Amino acid sequence: MIADLHIHSRYSRACSKNIDFKNLVKWAKIKGLNLLGTGDFTHPLWLREIKTELLDNGKGLYYFEDFPFIITGEICLMYSQGKGRKIHIVMLVPSMEIADKINSYLDTKGRRDYDGRPIFNIPADEFTREMMKISKDIELIPAHIWTPWFGIFGNSSGFDSLKEAFKEEINNIHAIETGMSSDPEMNWRISELNNKAIVSFSDSHSFWPFRLGREATIFNKTDSYFELIRQIREIDFIGTIETDPAYGKYHRDGHRLCNFSCDSRKTEELNGICPICKKPLIIGVENRVNKLADQGTEKNPKRKIFYKLLPLHEIIALAIEGKIEGKKTWSIYNNLIQEFRNEFNILLNVSKEQFIKANVDDKLIELILKNRVGKIHVRPGYDGVYGVAELEEKQGTLF
């Protein structure tokens, strides 16, 4: 059961205004997803749609027609404890009743009607403690933990560890989300995460399949919220689907406006200063992982399988040297979906012989198969700029 539990509604900033449950379900099925989070349950208008359009199965799953959701949202905590602290947390919620109780608590702290991901001045440990008072079945997952601004391990979040953020509530944090700029292997280098589940979700701001499900977690099939949470807490799920970390928007150090990026060694040579504007570089995930790593990857005792995949649109665009949202890319994509059911089936399962039989272009077949084993080269993203998939450079000739 492939699940994407961190998404947003049309009421979040910088999100598609056409996000509704009908479109989410349509494109989740095309992607090959089996379960979605609702996202944004804290927003009053989206919550009203959740209550109106989804039917409770009595076990914590809520259905739009035949497709299941669980109630989820993301919250931003910004506060000061000697220095500025700021983190994003994904919330998984067992029922509409509990969602209402969470919202009643948040209403005592501020507004939640201005954005699908509201901001509150609540310390992470206090927030966790208050959520556990409401229900022990609420799952709190630090989101995209390495991104510079709001990832708990990010360079500018104000934290260097989970313990520093959650203090005595650390045992109520059972999982972390990798984010696009890191993968499980990078997180295996942090001993504090040895007994935490490493999950992955898209943080999608649209329903398009190059966003929705671009990262996901593979669970054992269930129709129960509580069994899903058990799998997370006992690290008993199957694995994750990740993009190449270089594809993420904050993998390398750099400055977007200066069109400059570099690896951590170069940053050290530059003393962290951009050679163009002479201001401090935005420190990316790769650098930050290297700084905080305290063990080898083999030391993590609960490693799960993960698949490193770029979205199919990226692979098609690379093959035809076009844009991921271009008409030709969409035409090829739609033909592949019609032939092979859904995107994850294409990316993970369809054989070379099946592609050939369906008259798929040889170059595209080669790239899909390379993608399946993580062999597509990606020019790393930095400072809010996505990484870019590239064809291998051809060997130059001297003459």
Beta strands, then each sheet from edge to edge (+ up, - down):
strand 1: 2-4
strand 2: 35-37
strand 3: 55-56
strand 4: 62-64
strand 5: 67-80
strand 6: 84-93
strand 7: 119-120
strand 8: 139-142
strand 9: 175-177
strand 10: 197-199
strand 11: 216-218
strand 12: 239-242
strand 13: 253-255
strand 14: 260-262
strand 15: 305-308
strand 16: 377-379
strand 17: 388-390
sheet 1: 3+ 4- 5+ 2+ 1+ 11- 12+ 15+
sheet 2: 3+ 4- 5+ 6- 8+
sheet 3: 3+ 4- 5+ 7+
sheet 4: 9+ 10+
sheet 5: 13+ 14-
sheet 6: 16+ 17-
end
